[in-house]
Each structure stands twice: as structure tokens, then as C-alpha cells.
Amino acid sequence: MRHPFVLPTSRAGWGLLIAFVVCVLAGIWPVIGLFNRAALLFGLPLLIVWSYVIIFACVGVMLVGNRIVEGDGHE
């Protein structure tokens, strides 16, 4: 029986999958609840700073993934 989804075949692929899952999990409610406080960091509410961290981390993971795919030679 075939899997309904594609699994990574290299260590880099597994690392990127884990990194992306961590980024997604960082943006769900139990984790966000830890940062939903009346505190300021850099003049912004802590929840907004955490949102920016999640966004930039996801973008960084996708950039690394694109570099690995480009170097792999697959289209």
C-alpha cells in the first residue's frame, strides 16, 4: 500500500520537515498562550514579537529548503 503523502529521502529533507513542523507548532494555541501577556519587548506587545519570530523562522526554513532543492538538481 502506498502512502498518501511524500516522505523525505535525505537527512536534509528530514531536518527541514522537522524545522517546519516546529515552526507550525510554535504558532498554535498552547504555545501562543505562553506569550499572551501584558509585557512589552522592543516597544511591542510580546505576542506580536512572537508572531514576527514565527513568520521569519518559517521564511528562513523555506529559504533553506529552496537552496537545498536547487542544489539537488531535481525539477
mmCIF file of the N, C-alpha and C atoms, coordinates in Angstrom:
data_MODEL
# 
_entry.id   MODEL 
# 
loop_
_atom_site.group_PDB 
_atom_site.id 
_atom_site.type_symbol 
_atom_site.label_atom_id 
_atom_site.label_alt_id 
_atom_site.label_comp_id 
_atom_site.label_asym_id 
_atom_site.label_entity_id 
_atom_site.label_seq_id 
_atom_site.pdbx_PDB_ins_code 
_atom_site.Cartn_x 
_atom_site.Cartn_y 
_atom_site.Cartn_z 
_atom_site.occupancy 
_atom_site.B_iso_or_equiv 
_atom_site.pdbx_formal_charge 
_atom_site.auth_seq_id 
_atom_site.auth_comp_id 
_atom_site.auth_asym_id 
_atom_site.auth_atom_id 
_atom_site.pdbx_PDB_model_num 
ATOM 1   N N  . MET A 1 1  ? 0.841  -1.182 0.000   1.00 0.00 ? 1  MET A N  1 
ATOM 2   C CA . MET A 1 1  ? 0.000  0.000  0.000   1.00 0.00 ? 1  MET A CA 1 
ATOM 3   C C  . MET A 1 1  ? 0.883  1.241  0.000   1.00 0.00 ? 1  MET A C  1 
ATOM 4   N N  . ARG A 1 2  ? 0.567  2.178  -0.847  1.00 0.00 ? 2  ARG A N  1 
ATOM 5   C CA . ARG A 1 2  ? 1.358  3.407  -0.944  1.00 0.00 ? 2  ARG A CA 1 
ATOM 6   C C  . ARG A 1 2  ? 0.887  4.431  0.074   1.00 0.00 ? 2  ARG A C  1 
ATOM 7   N N  . HIS A 1 3  ? 1.828  5.246  0.515   1.00 0.00 ? 3  HIS A N  1 
ATOM 8   C CA . HIS A 1 3  ? 1.485  6.334  1.434   1.00 0.00 ? 3  HIS A CA 1 
ATOM 9   C C  . HIS A 1 3  ? 0.735  7.420  0.677   1.00 0.00 ? 3  HIS A C  1 
ATOM 10  N N  . PRO A 1 4  ? -0.203 8.079  1.328   1.00 0.00 ? 4  PRO A N  1 
ATOM 11  C CA . PRO A 1 4  ? -0.936 9.158  0.652   1.00 0.00 ? 4  PRO A CA 1 
ATOM 12  C C  . PRO A 1 4  ? -0.138 10.467 0.614   1.00 0.00 ? 4  PRO A C  1 
ATOM 13  N N  . PHE A 1 5  ? 1.067  10.475 1.135   1.00 0.00 ? 5  PHE A N  1 
ATOM 14  C CA . PHE A 1 5  ? 1.896  11.676 1.131   1.00 0.00 ? 5  PHE A CA 1 
ATOM 15  C C  . PHE A 1 5  ? 3.341  11.287 0.836   1.00 0.00 ? 5  PHE A C  1 
ATOM 16  N N  . VAL A 1 6  ? 4.151  12.287 0.524   1.00 0.00 ? 6  VAL A N  1 
ATOM 17  C CA . VAL A 1 6  ? 5.546  12.047 0.158   1.00 0.00 ? 6  VAL A CA 1 
ATOM 18  C C  . VAL A 1 6  ? 6.429  12.273 1.381   1.00 0.00 ? 6  VAL A C  1 
ATOM 19  N N  . LEU A 1 7  ? 7.309  11.334 1.662   1.00 0.00 ? 7  LEU A N  1 
ATOM 20  C CA . LEU A 1 7  ? 8.238  11.457 2.782   1.00 0.00 ? 7  LEU A CA 1 
ATOM 21  C C  . LEU A 1 7  ? 9.612  11.883 2.270   1.00 0.00 ? 7  LEU A C  1 
ATOM 22  N N  . PRO A 1 8  ? 10.362 12.624 3.082   1.00 0.00 ? 8  PRO A N  1 
ATOM 23  C CA . PRO A 1 8  ? 11.715 12.996 2.680   1.00 0.00 ? 8  PRO A CA 1 
ATOM 24  C C  . PRO A 1 8  ? 12.602 11.762 2.518   1.00 0.00 ? 8  PRO A C  1 
ATOM 25  N N  . THR A 1 9  ? 13.615 11.890 1.664   1.00 0.00 ? 9  THR A N  1 
ATOM 26  C CA . THR A 1 9  ? 14.517 10.766 1.422   1.00 0.00 ? 9  THR A CA 1 
ATOM 27  C C  . THR A 1 9  ? 15.943 11.034 1.902   1.00 0.00 ? 9  THR A C  1 
ATOM 28  N N  . SER A 1 10 ? 16.227 12.230 2.393   1.00 0.00 ? 10 SER A N  1 
ATOM 29  C CA . SER A 1 10 ? 17.582 12.559 2.832   1.00 0.00 ? 10 SER A CA 1 
ATOM 30  C C  . SER A 1 10 ? 17.541 13.136 4.243   1.00 0.00 ? 10 SER A C  1 
ATOM 31  N N  . ARG A 1 11 ? 18.713 13.233 4.841   1.00 0.00 ? 11 ARG A N  1 
ATOM 32  C CA . ARG A 1 11 ? 18.803 13.849 6.178   1.00 0.00 ? 11 ARG A CA 1 
ATOM 33  C C  . ARG A 1 11 ? 18.399 15.313 6.133   1.00 0.00 ? 11 ARG A C  1 
ATOM 34  N N  . ALA A 1 12 ? 18.814 16.003 5.071   1.00 0.00 ? 12 ALA A N  1 
ATOM 35  C CA . ALA A 1 12 ? 18.446 17.418 4.935   1.00 0.00 ? 12 ALA A CA 1 
ATOM 36  C C  . ALA A 1 12 ? 16.929 17.559 4.819   1.00 0.00 ? 12 ALA A C  1 
ATOM 37  N N  . GLY A 1 13 ? 16.304 16.666 4.072   1.00 0.00 ? 13 GLY A N  1 
ATOM 38  C CA . GLY A 1 13 ? 14.851 16.702 3.930   1.00 0.00 ? 13 GLY A CA 1 
ATOM 39  C C  . GLY A 1 13 ? 14.138 16.475 5.247   1.00 0.00 ? 13 GLY A C  1 
ATOM 40  N N  . TRP A 1 14 ? 14.603 15.494 6.011   1.00 0.00 ? 14 TRP A N  1 
ATOM 41  C CA . TRP A 1 14 ? 14.009 15.243 7.323   1.00 0.00 ? 14 TRP A CA 1 
ATOM 42  C C  . TRP A 1 14 ? 14.234 16.417 8.265   1.00 0.00 ? 14 TRP A C  1 
ATOM 43  N N  . GLY A 1 15 ? 15.428 17.007 8.209   1.00 0.00 ? 15 GLY A N  1 
ATOM 44  C CA . GLY A 1 15 ? 15.712 18.177 9.044   1.00 0.00 ? 15 GLY A CA 1 
ATOM 45  C C  . GLY A 1 15 ? 14.808 19.350 8.718   1.00 0.00 ? 15 GLY A C  1 
ATOM 46  N N  . LEU A 1 16 ? 14.578 19.572 7.428   1.00 0.00 ? 16 LEU A N  1 
ATOM 47  C CA . LEU A 1 16 ? 13.681 20.655 7.022   1.00 0.00 ? 16 LEU A CA 1 
ATOM 48  C C  . LEU A 1 16 ? 12.243 20.371 7.427   1.00 0.00 ? 16 LEU A C  1 
ATOM 49  N N  . LEU A 1 17 ? 11.831 19.120 7.301   1.00 0.00 ? 17 LEU A N  1 
ATOM 50  C CA . LEU A 1 17 ? 10.477 18.764 7.722   1.00 0.00 ? 17 LEU A CA 1 
ATOM 51  C C  . LEU A 1 17 ? 10.289 19.017 9.215   1.00 0.00 ? 17 LEU A C  1 
ATOM 52  N N  . ILE A 1 18 ? 11.255 18.596 9.997   1.00 0.00 ? 18 ILE A N  1 
ATOM 53  C CA . ILE A 1 18 ? 11.180 18.807 11.452  1.00 0.00 ? 18 ILE A CA 1 
ATOM 54  C C  . ILE A 1 18 ? 11.186 20.293 11.780  1.00 0.00 ? 18 ILE A C  1 
ATOM 55  N N  . ALA A 1 19 ? 12.048 21.074 11.107  1.00 0.00 ? 19 ALA A N  1 
ATOM 56  C CA . ALA A 1 19 ? 12.114 22.515 11.352  1.00 0.00 ? 19 ALA A CA 1 
ATOM 57  C C  . ALA A 1 19 ? 10.787 23.189 11.009  1.00 0.00 ? 19 ALA A C  1 
ATOM 58  N N  . PHE A 1 20 ? 10.179 22.795 9.898   1.00 0.00 ? 20 PHE A N  1 
ATOM 59  C CA . PHE A 1 20 ? 8.912  23.407 9.507   1.00 0.00 ? 20 PHE A CA 1 
ATOM 60  C C  . PHE A 1 20 ? 7.795  23.014 10.473  1.00 0.00 ? 20 PHE A C  1 
ATOM 61  N N  . VAL A 1 21 ? 7.778  21.772 10.923  1.00 0.00 ? 21 VAL A N  1 
ATOM 62  C CA . VAL A 1 21 ? 6.762  21.338 11.891  1.00 0.00 ? 21 VAL A CA 1 
ATOM 63  C C  . VAL A 1 21 ? 6.937  22.108 13.202  1.00 0.00 ? 21 VAL A C  1 
ATOM 64  N N  . VAL A 1 22 ? 8.168  22.343 13.616  1.00 0.00 ? 22 VAL A N  1 
ATOM 65  C CA . VAL A 1 22 ? 8.419  23.124 14.833  1.00 0.00 ? 22 VAL A CA 1 
ATOM 66  C C  . VAL A 1 22 ? 7.901  24.547 14.662  1.00 0.00 ? 22 VAL A C  1 
ATOM 67  N N  . CYS A 1 23 ? 8.120  25.137 13.486  1.00 0.00 ? 23 CYS A N  1 
ATOM 68  C CA . CYS A 1 23 ? 7.603  26.488 13.223  1.00 0.00 ? 23 CYS A CA 1 
ATOM 69  C C  . CYS A 1 23 ? 6.084  26.517 13.300  1.00 0.00 ? 23 CYS A C  1 
ATOM 70  N N  . VAL A 1 24 ? 5.449  25.526 12.723  1.00 0.00 ? 24 VAL A N  1 
ATOM 71  C CA . VAL A 1 24 ? 3.988  25.473 12.753  1.00 0.00 ? 24 VAL A CA 1 
ATOM 72  C C  . VAL A 1 24 ? 3.495  25.267 14.182  1.00 0.00 ? 24 VAL A C  1 
ATOM 73  N N  . LEU A 1 25 ? 4.129  24.365 14.917  1.00 0.00 ? 25 LEU A N  1 
ATOM 74  C CA . LEU A 1 25 ? 3.717  24.120 16.301  1.00 0.00 ? 25 LEU A CA 1 
ATOM 75  C C  . LEU A 1 25 ? 3.939  25.338 17.190  1.00 0.00 ? 25 LEU A C  1 
ATOM 76  N N  . ALA A 1 26 ? 4.918  26.164 16.848  1.00 0.00 ? 26 ALA A N  1 
ATOM 77  C CA . ALA A 1 26 ? 5.171  27.384 17.628  1.00 0.00 ? 26 ALA A CA 1 
ATOM 78  C C  . ALA A 1 26 ? 4.029  28.383 17.476  1.00 0.00 ? 26 ALA A C  1 
ATOM 79  N N  . GLY A 1 27 ? 3.193  28.204 16.455  1.00 0.00 ? 27 GLY A N  1 
ATOM 80  C CA . GLY A 1 27 ? 2.102  29.136 16.219  1.00 0.00 ? 27 GLY A CA 1 
ATOM 81  C C  . GLY A 1 27 ? 0.737  28.636 16.629  1.00 0.00 ? 27 GLY A C  1 
ATOM 82  N N  . ILE A 1 28 ? 0.655  27.527 17.368  1.00 0.00 ? 28 ILE A N  1 
ATOM 83  C CA . ILE A 1 28 ? -0.649 27.040 17.806  1.00 0.00 ? 28 ILE A CA 1 
ATOM 84  C C  . ILE A 1 28 ? -0.939 27.517 19.227  1.00 0.00 ? 28 ILE A C  1 
ATOM 85  N N  . TRP A 1 29 ? -2.176 27.348 19.641  1.00 0.00 ? 29 TRP A N  1 
ATOM 86  C CA . TRP A 1 29 ? -2.646 27.982 20.855  1.00 0.00 ? 29 TRP A CA 1 
ATOM 87  C C  . TRP A 1 29 ? -1.852 27.674 22.130  1.00 0.00 ? 29 TRP A C  1 
ATOM 88  N N  . PRO A 1 30 ? -1.529 26.461 22.495  1.00 0.00 ? 30 PRO A N  1 
ATOM 89  C CA . PRO A 1 30 ? -0.839 26.279 23.784  1.00 0.00 ? 30 PRO A CA 1 
ATOM 90  C C  . PRO A 1 30 ? 0.471  27.069 23.874  1.00 0.00 ? 30 PRO A C  1 
ATOM 91  N N  . VAL A 1 31 ? 1.191  27.168 22.770  1.00 0.00 ? 31 VAL A N  1 
ATOM 92  C CA . VAL A 1 31 ? 2.458  27.915 22.793  1.00 0.00 ? 31 VAL A CA 1 
ATOM 93  C C  . VAL A 1 31 ? 2.179  29.411 22.805  1.00 0.00 ? 31 VAL A C  1 
ATOM 94  N N  . ILE A 1 32 ? 1.226  29.851 22.013  1.00 0.00 ? 32 ILE A N  1 
ATOM 95  C CA . ILE A 1 32 ? 0.891  31.273 21.973  1.00 0.00 ? 32 ILE A CA 1 
ATOM 96  C C  . ILE A 1 32 ? 0.395  31.735 23.336  1.00 0.00 ? 32 ILE A C  1 
ATOM 97  N N  . GLY A 1 33 ? -0.300 30.868 24.048  1.00 0.00 ? 33 GLY A N  1 
ATOM 98  C CA . GLY A 1 33 ? -0.778 31.214 25.384  1.00 0.00 ? 33 GLY A CA 1 
ATOM 99  C C  . GLY A 1 33 ? 0.345  31.591 26.338  1.00 0.00 ? 33 GLY A C  1 
ATOM 100 N N  . LEU A 1 34 ? 1.531  31.038 26.116  1.00 0.00 ? 34 LEU A N  1 
ATOM 101 C CA . LEU A 1 34 ? 2.679  31.387 26.959  1.00 0.00 ? 34 LEU A CA 1 
ATOM 102 C C  . LEU A 1 34 ? 3.137  32.821 26.719  1.00 0.00 ? 34 LEU A C  1 
ATOM 103 N N  . PHE A 1 35 ? 2.906  33.338 25.514  1.00 0.00 ? 35 PHE A N  1 
ATOM 104 C CA . PHE A 1 35 ? 3.369  34.673 25.152  1.00 0.00 ? 35 PHE A CA 1 
ATOM 105 C C  . PHE A 1 35 ? 2.268  35.718 25.174  1.00 0.00 ? 35 PHE A C  1 
ATOM 106 N N  . ASN A 1 36 ? 1.056  35.337 25.513  1.00 0.00 ? 36 ASN A N  1 
ATOM 107 C CA . ASN A 1 36 ? -0.070 36.255 25.543  1.00 0.00 ? 36 ASN A CA 1 
ATOM 108 C C  . ASN A 1 36 ? -0.146 36.918 26.917  1.00 0.00 ? 36 ASN A C  1 
ATOM 109 N N  . ARG A 1 37 ? 0.807  37.821 27.147  1.00 0.00 ? 37 ARG A N  1 
ATOM 110 C CA . ARG A 1 37 ? 0.880  38.534 28.421  1.00 0.00 ? 37 ARG A CA 1 
ATOM 111 C C  . ARG A 1 37 ? 0.961  40.025 28.164  1.00 0.00 ? 37 ARG A C  1 
ATOM 112 N N  . ALA A 1 38 ? 0.670  40.790 29.158  1.00 0.00 ? 38 ALA A N  1 
ATOM 113 C CA . ALA A 1 38 ? 0.766  42.242 29.058  1.00 0.00 ? 38 ALA A CA 1 
ATOM 114 C C  . ALA A 1 38 ? 2.208  42.657 29.335  1.00 0.00 ? 38 ALA A C  1 
ATOM 115 N N  . ALA A 1 39 ? 3.092  42.378 28.401  1.00 0.00 ? 39 ALA A N  1 
ATOM 116 C CA . ALA A 1 39 ? 4.502  42.738 28.536  1.00 0.00 ? 39 ALA A CA 1 
ATOM 117 C C  . ALA A 1 39 ? 4.963  43.318 27.205  1.00 0.00 ? 39 ALA A C  1 
ATOM 118 N N  . LEU A 1 40 ? 5.881  44.246 27.282  1.00 0.00 ? 40 LEU A N  1 
ATOM 119 C CA . LEU A 1 40 ? 6.425  44.867 26.076  1.00 0.00 ? 40 LEU A CA 1 
ATOM 120 C C  . LEU A 1 40 ? 7.854  44.407 25.849  1.00 0.00 ? 40 LEU A C  1 
ATOM 121 N N  . LEU A 1 41 ? 8.181  44.180 24.596  1.00 0.00 ? 41 LEU A N  1 
ATOM 122 C CA . LEU A 1 41 ? 9.539  43.843 24.188  1.00 0.00 ? 41 LEU A CA 1 
ATOM 123 C C  . LEU A 1 41 ? 9.831  44.671 22.950  1.00 0.00 ? 41 LEU A C  1 
ATOM 124 N N  . PHE A 1 42 ? 10.851 45.484 23.000  1.00 0.00 ? 42 PHE A N  1 
ATOM 125 C CA . PHE A 1 42 ? 11.180 46.408 21.915  1.00 0.00 ? 42 PHE A CA 1 
ATOM 126 C C  . PHE A 1 42 ? 10.019 47.361 21.626  1.00 0.00 ? 42 PHE A C  1 
ATOM 127 N N  . GLY A 1 43 ? 9.229  47.679 22.642  1.00 0.00 ? 43 GLY A N  1 
ATOM 128 C CA . GLY A 1 43 ? 8.102  48.585 22.491  1.00 0.00 ? 43 GLY A CA 1 
ATOM 129 C C  . GLY A 1 43 ? 6.875  47.951 21.865  1.00 0.00 ? 43 GLY A C  1 
ATOM 130 N N  . LEU A 1 44 ? 6.896  46.651 21.645  1.00 0.00 ? 44 LEU A N  1 
ATOM 131 C CA . LEU A 1 44 ? 5.757  45.931 21.074  1.00 0.00 ? 44 LEU A CA 1 
ATOM 132 C C  . LEU A 1 44 ? 5.256  44.896 22.069  1.00 0.00 ? 44 LEU A C  1 
ATOM 133 N N  . PRO A 1 45 ? 3.963  44.582 21.997  1.00 0.00 ? 45 PRO A N  1 
ATOM 134 C CA . PRO A 1 45 ? 3.463  43.506 22.870  1.00 0.00 ? 45 PRO A CA 1 
ATOM 135 C C  . PRO A 1 45 ? 4.195  42.198 22.572  1.00 0.00 ? 45 PRO A C  1 
ATOM 136 N N  . LEU A 1 46 ? 4.393  41.414 23.598  1.00 0.00 ? 46 LEU A N  1 
ATOM 137 C CA . LEU A 1 46 ? 5.155  40.168 23.491  1.00 0.00 ? 46 LEU A CA 1 
ATOM 138 C C  . LEU A 1 46 ? 4.545  39.219 22.451  1.00 0.00 ? 46 LEU A C  1 
ATOM 139 N N  . LEU A 1 47 ? 3.233  39.200 22.335  1.00 0.00 ? 47 LEU A N  1 
ATOM 140 C CA . LEU A 1 47 ? 2.569  38.327 21.366  1.00 0.00 ? 47 LEU A CA 1 
ATOM 141 C C  . LEU A 1 47 ? 2.901  38.733 19.928  1.00 0.00 ? 47 LEU A C  1 
ATOM 142 N N  . ILE A 1 48 ? 3.007  40.017 19.662  1.00 0.00 ? 48 ILE A N  1 
ATOM 143 C CA . ILE A 1 48 ? 3.359  40.493 18.318  1.00 0.00 ? 48 ILE A CA 1 
ATOM 144 C C  . ILE A 1 48 ? 4.804  40.123 17.997  1.00 0.00 ? 48 ILE A C  1 
ATOM 145 N N  . VAL A 1 49 ? 5.694  40.277 18.947  1.00 0.00 ? 49 VAL A N  1 
ATOM 146 C CA . VAL A 1 49 ? 7.095  39.902 18.731  1.00 0.00 ? 49 VAL A CA 1 
ATOM 147 C C  . VAL A 1 49 ? 7.195  38.410 18.433  1.00 0.00 ? 49 VAL A C  1 
ATOM 148 N N  . TRP A 1 50 ? 6.454  37.585 19.180  1.00 0.00 ? 50 TRP A N  1 
ATOM 149 C CA . TRP A 1 50 ? 6.462  36.145 18.940  1.00 0.00 ? 50 TRP A CA 1 
ATOM 150 C C  . TRP A 1 50 ? 5.920  35.824 17.551  1.00 0.00 ? 50 TRP A C  1 
ATOM 151 N N  . SER A 1 51 ? 4.901  36.535 17.110  1.00 0.00 ? 51 SER A N  1 
ATOM 152 C CA . SER A 1 51 ? 4.352  36.331 15.765  1.00 0.00 ? 51 SER A CA 1 
ATOM 153 C C  . SER A 1 51 ? 5.407  36.636 14.705  1.00 0.00 ? 51 SER A C  1 
ATOM 154 N N  . TYR A 1 52 ? 6.154  37.716 14.885  1.00 0.00 ? 52 TYR A N  1 
ATOM 155 C CA . TYR A 1 52 ? 7.226  38.045 13.942  1.00 0.00 ? 52 TYR A CA 1 
ATOM 156 C C  . TYR A 1 52 ? 8.309  36.959 13.935  1.00 0.00 ? 52 TYR A C  1 
ATOM 157 N N  . VAL A 1 53 ? 8.639  36.441 15.101  1.00 0.00 ? 53 VAL A N  1 
ATOM 158 C CA . VAL A 1 53 ? 9.640  35.371 15.187  1.00 0.00 ? 53 VAL A CA 1 
ATOM 159 C C  . VAL A 1 53 ? 9.172  34.146 14.397  1.00 0.00 ? 53 VAL A C  1 
ATOM 160 N N  . ILE A 1 54 ? 7.912  33.786 14.554  1.00 0.00 ? 54 ILE A N  1 
ATOM 161 C CA . ILE A 1 54 ? 7.368  32.633 13.828  1.00 0.00 ? 54 ILE A CA 1 
ATOM 162 C C  . ILE A 1 54 ? 7.413  32.879 12.324  1.00 0.00 ? 54 ILE A C  1 
ATOM 163 N N  . ILE A 1 55 ? 6.999  34.058 11.884  1.00 0.00 ? 55 ILE A N  1 
ATOM 164 C CA . ILE A 1 55 ? 6.974  34.374 10.457  1.00 0.00 ? 55 ILE A CA 1 
ATOM 165 C C  . ILE A 1 55 ? 8.379  34.306 9.872   1.00 0.00 ? 55 ILE A C  1 
ATOM 166 N N  . PHE A 1 56 ? 9.341  34.956 10.520  1.00 0.00 ? 56 PHE A N  1 
ATOM 167 C CA . PHE A 1 56 ? 10.707 34.964 9.998   1.00 0.00 ? 56 PHE A CA 1 
ATOM 168 C C  . PHE A 1 56 ? 11.347 33.573 10.053  1.00 0.00 ? 56 PHE A C  1 
ATOM 169 N N  . ALA A 1 57 ? 11.012 32.796 11.066  1.00 0.00 ? 57 ALA A N  1 
ATOM 170 C CA . ALA A 1 57 ? 11.542 31.426 11.147  1.00 0.00 ? 57 ALA A CA 1 
ATOM 171 C C  . ALA A 1 57 ? 10.990 30.569 10.008  1.00 0.00 ? 57 ALA A C  1 
ATOM 172 N N  . CYS A 1 58 ? 9.702  30.685 9.721   1.00 0.00 ? 58 CYS A N  1 
ATOM 173 C CA . CYS A 1 58 ? 9.113  29.919 8.608   1.00 0.00 ? 58 CYS A CA 1 
ATOM 174 C C  . CYS A 1 58 ? 9.716  30.340 7.279   1.00 0.00 ? 58 CYS A C  1 
ATOM 175 N N  . VAL A 1 59 ? 9.901  31.631 7.084   1.00 0.00 ? 59 VAL A N  1 
ATOM 176 C CA . VAL A 1 59 ? 10.529 32.121 5.850   1.00 0.00 ? 59 VAL A CA 1 
ATOM 177 C C  . VAL A 1 59 ? 11.952 31.589 5.744   1.00 0.00 ? 59 VAL A C  1 
ATOM 178 N N  . GLY A 1 60 ? 12.693 31.594 6.852   1.00 0.00 ? 60 GLY A N  1 
ATOM 179 C CA . GLY A 1 60 ? 14.061 31.079 6.849   1.00 0.00 ? 60 GLY A CA 1 
ATOM 180 C C  . GLY A 1 60 ? 14.114 29.597 6.499   1.00 0.00 ? 60 GLY A C  1 
ATOM 181 N N  . VAL A 1 61 ? 13.200 28.818 7.059   1.00 0.00 ? 61 VAL A N  1 
ATOM 182 C CA . VAL A 1 61 ? 13.165 27.386 6.751   1.00 0.00 ? 61 VAL A CA 1 
ATOM 183 C C  . VAL A 1 61 ? 12.852 27.172 5.276   1.00 0.00 ? 61 VAL A C  1 
ATOM 184 N N  . MET A 1 62 ? 11.918 27.950 4.728   1.00 0.00 ? 62 MET A N  1 
ATOM 185 C CA . MET A 1 62 ? 11.581 27.804 3.308   1.00 0.00 ? 62 MET A CA 1 
ATOM 186 C C  . MET A 1 62 ? 12.738 28.227 2.407   1.00 0.00 ? 62 MET A C  1 
ATOM 187 N N  . LEU A 1 63 ? 13.484 29.272 2.800   1.00 0.00 ? 63 LEU A N  1 
ATOM 188 C CA . LEU A 1 63 ? 14.654 29.682 2.015   1.00 0.00 ? 63 LEU A CA 1 
ATOM 189 C C  . LEU A 1 63 ? 15.723 28.589 2.003   1.00 0.00 ? 63 LEU A C  1 
ATOM 190 N N  . VAL A 1 64 ? 15.980 27.995 3.157   1.00 0.00 ? 64 VAL A N  1 
ATOM 191 C CA . VAL A 1 64 ? 16.949 26.905 3.232   1.00 0.00 ? 64 VAL A CA 1 
ATOM 192 C C  . VAL A 1 64 ? 16.469 25.730 2.384   1.00 0.00 ? 64 VAL A C  1 
ATOM 193 N N  . GLY A 1 65 ? 15.179 25.423 2.453   1.00 0.00 ? 65 GLY A N  1 
ATOM 194 C CA . GLY A 1 65 ? 14.627 24.344 1.646   1.00 0.00 ? 65 GLY A CA 1 
ATOM 195 C C  . GLY A 1 65 ? 14.788 24.608 0.157   1.00 0.00 ? 65 GLY A C  1 
ATOM 196 N N  . ASN A 1 66 ? 14.561 25.828 -0.274  1.00 0.00 ? 66 ASN A N  1 
ATOM 197 C CA . ASN A 1 66 ? 14.739 26.165 -1.687  1.00 0.00 ? 66 ASN A CA 1 
ATOM 198 C C  . ASN A 1 66 ? 16.191 26.015 -2.112  1.00 0.00 ? 66 ASN A C  1 
ATOM 199 N N  . ARG A 1 67 ? 17.118 26.393 -1.262  1.00 0.00 ? 67 ARG A N  1 
ATOM 200 C CA . ARG A 1 67 ? 18.544 26.247 -1.597  1.00 0.00 ? 67 ARG A CA 1 
ATOM 201 C C  . ARG A 1 67 ? 18.923 24.772 -1.729  1.00 0.00 ? 67 ARG A C  1 
ATOM 202 N N  . ILE A 1 68 ? 18.406 23.950 -0.847  1.00 0.00 ? 68 ILE A N  1 
ATOM 203 C CA . ILE A 1 68 ? 18.723 22.522 -0.910  1.00 0.00 ? 68 ILE A CA 1 
ATOM 204 C C  . ILE A 1 68 ? 18.122 21.898 -2.169  1.00 0.00 ? 68 ILE A C  1 
ATOM 205 N N  . VAL A 1 69 ? 16.897 22.270 -2.507  1.00 0.00 ? 69 VAL A N  1 
ATOM 206 C CA . VAL A 1 69 ? 16.256 21.720 -3.696  1.00 0.00 ? 69 VAL A CA 1 
ATOM 207 C C  . VAL A 1 69 ? 16.987 22.180 -4.963  1.00 0.00 ? 69 VAL A C  1 
ATOM 208 N N  . GLU A 1 70 ? 17.424 23.443 -5.007  1.00 0.00 ? 70 GLU A N  1 
ATOM 209 C CA . GLU A 1 70 ? 18.175 23.943 -6.161  1.00 0.00 ? 70 GLU A CA 1 
ATOM 210 C C  . GLU A 1 70 ? 19.483 23.179 -6.336  1.00 0.00 ? 70 GLU A C  1 
ATOM 211 N N  . GLY A 1 71 ? 20.150 22.877 -5.243  1.00 0.00 ? 71 GLY A N  1 
ATOM 212 C CA . GLY A 1 71 ? 21.425 22.167 -5.309  1.00 0.00 ? 71 GLY A CA 1 
ATOM 213 C C  . GLY A 1 71 ? 21.265 20.684 -5.603  1.00 0.00 ? 71 GLY A C  1 
ATOM 214 N N  . ASP A 1 72 ? 20.053 20.169 -5.449  1.00 0.00 ? 72 ASP A N  1 
ATOM 215 C CA . ASP A 1 72 ? 19.802 18.751 -5.658  1.00 0.00 ? 72 ASP A CA 1 
ATOM 216 C C  . ASP A 1 72 ? 19.737 18.395 -7.155  1.00 0.00 ? 72 ASP A C  1 
ATOM 217 N N  . GLY A 1 73 ? 19.342 19.335 -7.990  1.00 0.00 ? 73 GLY A N  1 
ATOM 218 C CA . GLY A 1 73 ? 19.282 19.103 -9.419  1.00 0.00 ? 73 GLY A CA 1 
ATOM 219 C C  . GLY A 1 73 ? 17.959 18.531 -9.891  1.00 0.00 ? 73 GLY A C  1 
ATOM 220 N N  . HIS A 1 74 ? 16.977 18.359 -8.988  1.00 0.00 ? 74 HIS A N  1 
ATOM 221 C CA . HIS A 1 74 ? 15.660 17.864 -9.386  1.00 0.00 ? 74 HIS A CA 1 
ATOM 222 C C  . HIS A 1 74 ? 14.782 19.052 -9.736  1.00 0.00 ? 74 HIS A C  1 
ATOM 223 N N  . GLU A 1 75 ? 13.903 18.865 -10.676 1.00 0.00 ? 75 GLU A N  1 
ATOM 224 C CA . GLU A 1 75 ? 12.983 19.936 -11.081 1.00 0.00 ? 75 GLU A CA 1 
ATOM 225 C C  . GLU A 1 75 ? 11.713 19.840 -10.291 1.00 0.00 ? 75 GLU A C  1 
# 
